[in-house]
Amino acid sequence: MVYQGTNAVGDAGGTHTYTNAPIGTAAADRLVIVAIAARRNAAGVRTVTGVTIGGNAATINVQTNVTGVSSGITVAIASLVVAAGTDATVVVTYSAGLSQSFISVYTVTGLNSTTATNSASATGNEAASSTLDITGPGIVVASFAGADGTLGDMTMVGVNEDYDQTSPASGTATFMRGGAGSVSGLSTQTNRTISVSSTANIEALAATSWT
């Protein structure tokens, strides 16, 4: 599995477009996985209503959201088999406008199945935590987000950190911390902990596994 990079935007509106996202070497069984994190600048949330990769609709494997005093955050995982090309434009559509958004892209080949085996999600504070069953040999991709309060480094459990940054925003202020993590080569296991903690006041995570 390869982490291909993250595209972050402020003032995202209702659609976040990652133009010509790298997706690696073409392969008939190449699965492109998108980890999504987004924030609304108000005490309410937006939902992910659609994801396309190279113009084709991806499966939204899992999503969840949480509302804070001055923010609403949403995290999600989506995936699609994309056999051809070395880049593809990724478009995430939300239920309405939002303030910040992250798209992290992963690719993997050689899976037993490109259909996800399990998904998990959680919201909370210090820490947001859930568990995920793994069918080996397994991989996990997870998306994390935190908002409100003082934003600092995220501590991710159950995956290796690939990305962890505050979001761009109007002016110099930052209002959201977004992160993505992954792990591969896992053996079969039950209730693998996936969690995130940070100095944000609200946190959320979404994770999906494949074998």
Secondary structure, DSSP 8 states (H G I E B T S, - for coil): -EEEEEEEEEEEEEEEEEEEEE--S--TT-EEEEEEEEEESSSS---EEEEEETTEE-EEEEEEEEE-SS-EEEEEEEEEE--S-SEEEEEEEEEEEEEEEEEEEEEE---S-SS--EEEEEEESS-EEEEEEE-SSEEEEEEEEEEEE-----EEESSEEEEEEE---STT---EEEEEEEEEEE--EEEEEEEEE-SEEEEEEEEEEE-
